[in-house]
Amino acid sequence: MLEKYYNEYSNTSPGIGVMPIKNFDVVYEEYLGLANCEHNIPITAQSVFNIGSVSKQFTGIAVLQLIENNLICENDKVVNFIPEIKHYGEDIKIYHLVHHMSGLPDYNDLLWQKARNDALHSTNAEVLSLLKSQTELHFLPGSKMEYCNSNFVLLAIIIERVTKMPLPGYLKKNIFIPPGMKNTLVFDENQPVVPNRVYGYDQNNSEFHCFYVDTLATGCANVFTSIADMKLYDDILYSYKIINSDSKRKFIEPGVSNDGQILFDYCGCYSYGWMIQEKCAQKTIWHTGGDAGFRSIYVHFYEKNFSVLLFCNCNNLKWDVTYKLVEDLYYRYNNN
């Protein structure tokens, strides 16, 4: 099936894996291509991918857990936890961060401006240093929505400062272990050895070049996981084992502006690491990821108990084709 949609991948190139899930059952799965082209290792359900911005939902769940435990609340000012940006970020609230409404500059833009050789190999400490050096916001917090990776880096820093735990340890204990995600981790500046690790590739004409790392920032990216582990996570989203029912409802509640207007952009609305948008005339929460030669998408049709997971380890993934594949899988396995 995958060859029908992606003729650019083969058993001798980087590739792709897909898994649709219906009512907790894997209704189809397929893997095409290599996790490591140098050693001819094929992609499987156990292969561990960098899922890029799909990582944001785990940070969102961690924030909701802290809210449940009365350690923080949505209306808390960010400067209560991160005073380093007080000179211009006094009005930013946690609510603004989780809905991309803060007005902060995206740290990726700031790194490019620095034009250093290692500019993209950023840690959260470097991101905070860059944000600390700014003097103004792009817009008044709560006045508009603008997707910004800096928001989720600051959320990661808040989680660490409130819990007194590094983000990788917190997510492992409170989100990855409960569903049994044994091959999932946050890849950070410690650069651990990752069993079954997939490498990302960049296509240049007909050649593929290994793309080892882009950014080391966490909270916004750098969760490494497998499709098999993400299936376990998808299962637990229907329960209340990691967050309660009130918190789960936050996933589908879009951000609201200061004057009460629902905010959105071309990808829909946003909340706690999820994009909110109708697909196939059904309500979904979803997210894409793109980093260091990797591309990923996770679409959760939460009213239909149906999800699609797709991971790719080459930056030439065609998004229009991928959205068509998700649509075709939905209609194949859902009788409406």
C-alpha positions as a LaTeX table, in Angstrom:
\begin{tabular}{lrrr}
\hline
Residue & $x$ (\AA) & $y$ (\AA) & $z$ (\AA) \\
\hline
Met1 & 0.00 & 0.00 & 0.00 \\
Leu2 & 2.75 & 2.47 & 0.93 \\
Glu3 & 4.45 & 2.03 & $-2.46$ \\
Lys4 & 1.22 & 3.23 & $-4.09$ \\
Tyr5 & 1.52 & 6.57 & $-2.27$ \\
Tyr6 & 5.30 & 6.93 & $-1.90$ \\
Asn7 & 7.26 & 5.77 & $-4.94$ \\
Glu8 & 10.31 & 7.68 & $-3.67$ \\
Tyr9 & 10.92 & 5.06 & $-0.96$ \\
Ser10 & 12.15 & 1.51 & $-1.45$ \\
Asn11 & 13.88 & $-1.27$ & 0.44 \\
Thr12 & 17.22 & 0.45 & $-0.25$ \\
Ser13 & 16.30 & 4.00 & 0.83 \\
Pro14 & 15.08 & 5.78 & 3.94 \\
Gly15 & 11.42 & 5.03 & 4.42 \\
Ile16 & 8.21 & 5.13 & 6.30 \\
Gly17 & 5.92 & 3.26 & 8.67 \\
Val18 & 2.16 & 3.57 & 9.14 \\
Met19 & $-0.31$ & 2.15 & 11.64 \\
Pro20 & $-4.07$ & 2.89 & 11.78 \\
Ile21 & $-5.75$ & 1.87 & 15.06 \\
Lys22 & $-9.47$ & 1.23 & 15.54 \\
Asn23 & $-11.01$ & 0.47 & 18.96 \\
Phe24 & $-7.57$ & $-0.42$ & 20.38 \\
Asp25 & $-6.85$ & $-2.86$ & 17.53 \\
Val26 & $-4.16$ & $-2.45$ & 14.87 \\
Val27 & $-6.21$ & $-2.76$ & 11.70 \\
Tyr28 & $-3.26$ & $-2.43$ & 9.34 \\
Glu29 & 0.45 & $-1.74$ & 9.49 \\
Glu30 & 3.21 & $-1.50$ & 6.94 \\
Tyr31 & 6.88 & $-0.53$ & 6.95 \\
Leu32 & 8.90 & 0.39 & 3.89 \\
Gly33 & 12.58 & 1.32 & 3.69 \\
Leu34 & 15.57 & 1.49 & 5.99 \\
Ala35 & 16.04 & 2.82 & 9.50 \\
Asn36 & 19.78 & 2.95 & 8.84 \\
Cys37 & 20.96 & 3.03 & 5.24 \\
Glu38 & 24.63 & 2.52 & 6.14 \\
His39 & 23.93 & $-0.83$ & 7.82 \\
Asn40 & 20.88 & $-1.89$ & 5.78 \\
Ile41 & 18.59 & $-2.08$ & 8.84 \\
Pro42 & 14.88 & $-2.13$ & 7.91 \\
Ile43 & 12.19 & $-0.05$ & 9.58 \\
Thr44 & 9.92 & $-2.02$ & 11.93 \\
Ala45 & 7.28 & $-1.25$ & 14.57 \\
Gln46 & 10.11 & $-1.17$ & 17.13 \\
Ser47 & 12.26 & 1.36 & 15.26 \\
Val48 & 12.76 & 4.52 & 17.33 \\
Phe49 & 12.11 & 7.77 & 15.45 \\
Asn50 & 12.58 & 11.42 & 16.33 \\
Ile51 & 8.95 & 12.62 & 16.18 \\
Gly52 & 9.72 & 16.36 & 16.17 \\
Ser53 & 6.83 & 18.59 & 17.21 \\
Val54 & 4.51 & 15.66 & 17.88 \\
Ser55 & 6.51 & 15.76 & 21.14 \\
Lys56 & 4.61 & 18.86 & 22.27 \\
Gln57 & 1.57 & 16.90 & 23.45 \\
Phe58 & 3.67 & 15.14 & 26.10 \\
Thr59 & 4.70 & 18.52 & 27.48 \\
Gly60 & 1.03 & 19.52 & 27.38 \\
Ile61 & 0.04 & 16.46 & 29.43 \\
Ala62 & 2.79 & 17.21 & 31.96 \\
Val63 & 1.43 & 20.75 & 32.39 \\
Leu64 & $-2.08$ & 19.38 & 32.90 \\
Gln65 & $-0.77$ & 16.98 & 35.54 \\
Leu66 & 0.78 & 19.89 & 37.44 \\
Ile67 & $-2.52$ & 21.77 & 37.21 \\
Glu68 & $-4.39$ & 18.71 & 38.55 \\
Asn69 & $-1.98$ & 18.62 & 41.49 \\
Asn70 & $-2.50$ & 22.35 & 42.18 \\
Leu71 & 1.16 & 23.11 & 41.56 \\
Ile72 & 0.37 & 25.62 & 38.82 \\
Cys73 & $-2.70$ & 27.05 & 37.11 \\
Glu74 & $-3.44$ & 28.34 & 33.63 \\
Asn75 & $-3.63$ & 31.96 & 34.75 \\
Asp76 & $-0.27$ & 31.94 & 36.51 \\
Lys77 & 2.14 & 34.48 & 35.09 \\
Val78 & 5.14 & 32.85 & 33.44 \\
Val79 & 7.51 & 35.31 & 35.11 \\
Asn80 & 6.56 & 33.79 & 38.48 \\
Phe81 & 8.59 & 30.78 & 37.35 \\
Ile82 & 10.91 & 32.34 & 34.77 \\
Pro83 & 11.80 & 35.84 & 36.01 \\
Glu84 & 14.52 & 36.08 & 33.36 \\
Ile85 & 11.98 & 37.52 & 30.87 \\
Lys86 & 10.23 & 39.87 & 33.30 \\
His87 & 11.50 & 43.01 & 31.55 \\
Tyr88 & 9.18 & 42.39 & 28.59 \\
Gly89 & 7.10 & 39.26 & 29.33 \\
Glu90 & 5.21 & 40.36 & 32.45 \\
Asp91 & 1.79 & 39.71 & 30.89 \\
Ile92 & 2.42 & 36.20 & 29.52 \\
Lys93 & 0.44 & 33.46 & 31.28 \\
Ile94 & 0.75 & 29.69 & 31.11 \\
Tyr95 & $-2.56$ & 29.74 & 29.21 \\
His96 & $-0.86$ & 31.78 & 26.47 \\
Leu97 & 2.03 & 29.31 & 26.18 \\
Val98 & $-0.11$ & 26.17 & 25.79 \\
His99 & $-2.26$ & 27.86 & 23.12 \\
His100 & 0.56 & 29.63 & 21.20 \\
Met101 & $-0.73$ & 33.07 & 22.19 \\
Ser102 & 2.29 & 34.51 & 24.01 \\
Gly103 & 3.79 & 36.86 & 21.42 \\
Leu104 & 7.27 & 35.45 & 22.04 \\
Pro105 & 9.67 & 35.16 & 19.08 \\
Asp106 & 10.38 & 31.64 & 17.90 \\
Tyr107 & 13.82 & 30.63 & 19.10 \\
Asn108 & 14.62 & 29.10 & 15.69 \\
Asp109 & 14.41 & 32.57 & 14.15 \\
Leu110 & 16.70 & 33.95 & 16.84 \\
Leu111 & 19.23 & 31.19 & 16.27 \\
Trp112 & 19.37 & 31.88 & 12.56 \\
Gln113 & 19.97 & 35.53 & 13.32 \\
Lys114 & 23.01 & 34.57 & 15.36 \\
Ala115 & 24.44 & 32.81 & 12.28 \\
Arg116 & 26.78 & 30.59 & 14.25 \\
Asn117 & 28.03 & 27.26 & 12.97 \\
Asp118 & 26.38 & 25.43 & 15.84 \\
Ala119 & 23.38 & 27.74 & 16.02 \\
Leu120 & 20.82 & 24.97 & 15.59 \\
His121 & 22.35 & 22.69 & 18.22 \\
Ser122 & 20.45 & 24.53 & 20.92 \\
Thr123 & 19.75 & 23.49 & 24.49 \\
Asn124 & 16.95 & 24.90 & 26.61 \\
Ala125 & 19.52 & 26.97 & 28.49 \\
Glu126 & 20.60 & 28.61 & 25.24 \\
Val127 & 16.99 & 29.19 & 24.19 \\
Leu128 & 16.30 & 30.91 & 27.52 \\
Ser129 & 19.44 & 33.02 & 27.10 \\
Leu130 & 18.23 & 34.15 & 23.68 \\
Leu131 & 14.75 & 34.98 & 24.98 \\
Lys132 & 16.25 & 36.82 & 27.95 \\
Ser133 & 18.15 & 39.08 & 25.54 \\
Gln134 & 14.96 & 40.20 & 23.77 \\
Thr135 & 13.26 & 43.48 & 24.64 \\
Glu136 & 9.74 & 43.16 & 23.26 \\
Leu137 & 7.04 & 40.72 & 22.19 \\
His138 & 5.68 & 40.33 & 18.66 \\
Phe139 & 2.15 & 41.03 & 19.90 \\
Leu140 & 0.12 & 41.49 & 23.07 \\
Pro141 & $-0.31$ & 38.12 & 24.83 \\
Gly142 & $-3.78$ & 36.74 & 24.17 \\
Ser143 & $-4.46$ & 38.93 & 21.13 \\
Lys144 & $-3.67$ & 36.35 & 18.43 \\
Met145 & $-2.35$ & 32.85 & 17.80 \\
Glu146 & 1.10 & 32.31 & 16.32 \\
Tyr147 & 2.77 & 28.89 & 16.42 \\
Cys148 & 6.01 & 29.28 & 18.35 \\
Asn149 & 8.45 & 26.64 & 19.61 \\
Ser150 & 9.67 & 28.98 & 22.36 \\
Asn151 & 6.34 & 28.53 & 24.16 \\
Phe152 & 6.93 & 24.84 & 24.78 \\
Val153 & 10.59 & 25.29 & 25.74 \\
Leu154 & 9.41 & 27.67 & 28.48 \\
Leu155 & 6.78 & 25.13 & 29.55 \\
Ala156 & 9.55 & 22.53 & 29.85 \\
Ile157 & 11.56 & 24.91 & 32.04 \\
Ile158 & 8.49 & 25.57 & 34.23 \\
Ile159 & 7.92 & 21.82 & 34.63 \\
Glu160 & 11.52 & 21.34 & 35.70 \\
Arg161 & 11.53 & 24.24 & 38.14 \\
Val162 & 8.21 & 23.25 & 39.75 \\
Thr163 & 8.89 & 19.50 & 40.01 \\
Lys164 & 12.64 & 19.75 & 40.68 \\
Met165 & 13.07 & 17.03 & 38.03 \\
Pro166 & 14.69 & 17.16 & 34.58 \\
Leu167 & 12.03 & 16.97 & 31.87 \\
Pro168 & 13.28 & 13.59 & 30.52 \\
Gly169 & 12.92 & 12.04 & 33.97 \\
Tyr170 & 9.52 & 13.58 & 34.62 \\
Leu171 & 8.04 & 12.43 & 31.31 \\
Lys172 & 9.49 & 8.95 & 31.69 \\
Lys173 & 8.04 & 8.46 & 35.17 \\
Asn174 & 4.66 & 10.09 & 34.69 \\
Ile175 & 3.79 & 9.57 & 31.01 \\
Phe176 & 5.99 & 6.96 & 29.31 \\
Ile177 & 6.10 & 4.25 & 32.00 \\
Pro178 & 2.32 & 4.02 & 32.79 \\
Pro179 & 1.35 & 2.71 & 29.31 \\
Gly180 & 4.56 & 0.65 & 28.99 \\
Met181 & 6.45 & 2.83 & 26.51 \\
Lys182 & 9.83 & 1.19 & 27.17 \\
Asn183 & 11.50 & 2.51 & 24.02 \\
Thr184 & 10.50 & 6.15 & 24.42 \\
Leu185 & 12.72 & 8.92 & 25.80 \\
Val186 & 13.52 & 12.60 & 25.61 \\
Phe187 & 16.77 & 13.02 & 23.71 \\
Asp188 & 18.69 & 15.91 & 25.25 \\
Glu189 & 22.20 & 17.29 & 25.57 \\
Asn190 & 23.34 & 14.14 & 27.42 \\
Gln191 & 22.92 & 12.30 & 24.10 \\
Pro192 & 22.20 & 8.79 & 25.39 \\
Val193 & 22.62 & 5.66 & 23.30 \\
Val194 & 19.19 & 4.87 & 21.83 \\
Pro195 & 18.53 & 1.19 & 21.05 \\
Asn196 & 16.82 & 0.63 & 17.67 \\
Arg197 & 17.48 & 4.24 & 16.76 \\
Val198 & 16.41 & 5.44 & 13.32 \\
Tyr199 & 18.55 & 8.02 & 11.52 \\
Gly200 & 17.08 & 10.90 & 9.56 \\
Tyr201 & 18.09 & 11.65 & 5.99 \\
Asp202 & 18.18 & 14.60 & 3.63 \\
Gln203 & 17.68 & 13.96 & $-0.06$ \\
Asn204 & 19.97 & 15.85 & $-2.44$ \\
Asn205 & 19.03 & 14.98 & $-6.02$ \\
Ser206 & 19.23 & 11.17 & $-6.07$ \\
Glu207 & 21.49 & 10.86 & $-3.03$ \\
Phe208 & 20.58 & 10.58 & 0.65 \\
His209 & 22.73 & 12.19 & 3.33 \\
Cys210 & 22.50 & 11.36 & 7.02 \\
Phe211 & 21.18 & 14.22 & 9.14 \\
Tyr212 & 22.28 & 13.49 & 12.71 \\
Val213 & 20.80 & 16.30 & 14.81 \\
Asp214 & 19.06 & 19.63 & 14.38 \\
Thr215 & 18.15 & 20.99 & 17.80 \\
Leu216 & 18.63 & 19.72 & 21.35 \\
Ala217 & 15.82 & 21.85 & 22.77 \\
Thr218 & 13.17 & 19.89 & 24.68 \\
Gly219 & 9.53 & 20.47 & 25.49 \\
Cys220 & 8.90 & 21.48 & 21.89 \\
Ala221 & 10.62 & 18.49 & 20.26 \\
Asn222 & 13.10 & 15.61 & 20.71 \\
Val223 & 10.88 & 12.83 & 21.99 \\
Phe224 & 12.21 & 9.64 & 20.41 \\
Thr225 & 9.70 & 6.79 & 20.17 \\
Ser226 & 8.48 & 3.87 & 18.09 \\
Ile227 & 5.17 & 3.26 & 16.38 \\
Ala228 & 4.63 & 0.30 & 18.72 \\
Asp229 & 5.10 & 2.55 & 21.77 \\
Met230 & 2.84 & 5.23 & 20.35 \\
Lys231 & 0.12 & 2.61 & 19.93 \\
Leu232 & 0.31 & 2.01 & 23.71 \\
Tyr233 & 0.07 & 5.76 & 24.26 \\
Asp234 & $-2.92$ & 6.02 & 21.93 \\
Asp235 & $-4.64$ & 3.32 & 23.99 \\
Ile236 & $-4.08$ & 5.12 & 27.28 \\
Leu237 & $-5.53$ & 8.38 & 25.93 \\
Tyr238 & $-8.99$ & 6.78 & 26.24 \\
Ser239 & $-8.44$ & 6.16 & 29.96 \\
Tyr240 & $-7.80$ & 8.41 & 32.94 \\
Lys241 & $-4.52$ & 6.80 & 33.98 \\
Ile242 & $-2.29$ & 9.78 & 33.21 \\
Ile243 & $-4.77$ & 12.70 & 33.31 \\
Asn244 & $-8.36$ & 13.06 & 34.48 \\
Ser245 & $-11.47$ & 13.78 & 32.43 \\
Asp246 & $-11.38$ & 17.54 & 33.03 \\
Ser247 & $-7.81$ & 17.67 & 31.76 \\
Lys248 & $-8.61$ & 15.57 & 28.70 \\
Arg249 & $-11.29$ & 18.06 & 27.72 \\
Lys250 & $-8.59$ & 20.72 & 27.52 \\
Phe251 & $-7.23$ & 18.95 & 24.41 \\
Ile252 & $-10.32$ & 19.93 & 22.44 \\
Glu253 & $-10.84$ & 23.42 & 23.87 \\
Pro254 & $-9.26$ & 26.01 & 21.56 \\
Gly255 & $-7.47$ & 29.05 & 22.85 \\
Val256 & $-9.63$ & 32.13 & 23.34 \\
Ser257 & $-8.39$ & 35.69 & 22.88 \\
Asn258 & $-8.60$ & 38.49 & 25.43 \\
Asp259 & $-11.89$ & 39.61 & 23.88 \\
Gly260 & $-13.41$ & 36.11 & 23.85 \\
Gln261 & $-12.73$ & 35.13 & 20.22 \\
Ile262 & $-11.60$ & 31.61 & 19.33 \\
Leu263 & $-8.12$ & 31.82 & 17.79 \\
Phe264 & $-6.92$ & 29.72 & 14.87 \\
Asp265 & $-4.58$ & 29.63 & 11.89 \\
Tyr266 & $-4.35$ & 27.53 & 8.72 \\
Cys267 & $-3.82$ & 24.36 & 10.79 \\
Gly268 & $-6.87$ & 24.99 & 12.95 \\
Cys269 & $-7.01$ & 25.84 & 16.62 \\
Tyr270 & $-4.44$ & 24.75 & 19.20 \\
Ser271 & $-4.41$ & 23.43 & 22.76 \\
Tyr272 & $-1.80$ & 21.73 & 24.95 \\
Gly273 & 0.25 & 20.29 & 22.09 \\
Trp274 & $-2.62$ & 19.39 & 19.77 \\
Met275 & $-4.02$ & 21.03 & 16.65 \\
Ile276 & $-7.82$ & 21.01 & 16.64 \\
Gln277 & $-9.47$ & 20.64 & 13.26 \\
Glu278 & $-12.07$ & 18.62 & 11.39 \\
Lys279 & $-10.75$ & 15.98 & 9.01 \\
Cys280 & $-12.97$ & 13.69 & 6.95 \\
Ala281 & $-15.92$ & 15.65 & 8.39 \\
Gln282 & $-14.96$ & 14.37 & 11.85 \\
Lys283 & $-13.52$ & 16.08 & 14.89 \\
Thr284 & $-9.82$ & 15.42 & 15.34 \\
Ile285 & $-6.84$ & 16.43 & 17.39 \\
Trp286 & $-3.60$ & 16.02 & 15.50 \\
His287 & $-0.04$ & 17.19 & 15.02 \\
Thr288 & 2.81 & 16.96 & 12.57 \\
Gly289 & 6.51 & 16.91 & 13.28 \\
Gly290 & 9.58 & 17.75 & 11.23 \\
Asp291 & 13.16 & 17.77 & 12.49 \\
Ala292 & 16.62 & 16.55 & 11.44 \\
Gly293 & 15.41 & 14.63 & 8.40 \\
Phe294 & 12.36 & 13.18 & 10.17 \\
Arg295 & 8.68 & 13.73 & 9.41 \\
Ser296 & 5.75 & 12.45 & 11.47 \\
Ile297 & 2.01 & 12.80 & 11.83 \\
Tyr298 & $-0.43$ & 11.59 & 14.48 \\
Val299 & $-4.15$ & 12.06 & 13.82 \\
His300 & $-6.60$ & 11.13 & 16.59 \\
Phe301 & $-10.29$ & 10.87 & 15.57 \\
Tyr302 & $-11.32$ & 10.86 & 19.22 \\
Glu303 & $-15.08$ & 10.43 & 18.68 \\
Lys304 & $-14.51$ & 7.45 & 16.39 \\
Asn305 & $-11.83$ & 5.66 & 18.46 \\
Phe306 & $-9.61$ & 5.77 & 15.39 \\
Ser307 & $-6.06$ & 7.02 & 14.99 \\
Val308 & $-3.35$ & 7.06 & 12.35 \\
Leu309 & 0.36 & 7.04 & 13.18 \\
Leu310 & 2.89 & 7.68 & 10.43 \\
Phe311 & 6.65 & 8.15 & 10.87 \\
Cys312 & 9.19 & 8.86 & 8.12 \\
Asn313 & 12.97 & 9.28 & 8.24 \\
Cys314 & 13.48 & 11.47 & 5.19 \\
Asn315 & 12.73 & 15.17 & 4.83 \\
Asn316 & 11.25 & 14.70 & 1.33 \\
Leu317 & 7.92 & 13.40 & 2.67 \\
Lys318 & 5.06 & 14.80 & 0.60 \\
Trp319 & 2.49 & 16.23 & 3.01 \\
Asp320 & $-0.34$ & 16.41 & 0.48 \\
Val321 & 0.09 & 12.71 & $-0.26$ \\
Thr322 & 0.28 & 11.95 & 3.45 \\
Tyr323 & $-2.97$ & 13.78 & 4.21 \\
Lys324 & $-4.61$ & 11.81 & 1.37 \\
Leu325 & $-3.34$ & 8.56 & 2.87 \\
Val326 & $-4.77$ & 9.47 & 6.28 \\
Glu327 & $-8.10$ & 10.27 & 4.65 \\
Asp328 & $-8.14$ & 7.01 & 2.69 \\
Leu329 & $-7.32$ & 5.00 & 5.82 \\
Tyr330 & $-10.12$ & 6.70 & 7.72 \\
Tyr331 & $-12.74$ & 5.84 & 5.12 \\
Arg332 & $-11.43$ & 2.30 & 4.69 \\
Tyr333 & $-11.78$ & 1.44 & 8.38 \\
Asn334 & $-14.78$ & 3.50 & 9.42 \\
Asn335 & $-18.26$ & 2.79 & 8.17 \\
Asn336 & $-20.09$ & 6.11 & 8.46 \\
\hline
\end{tabular}
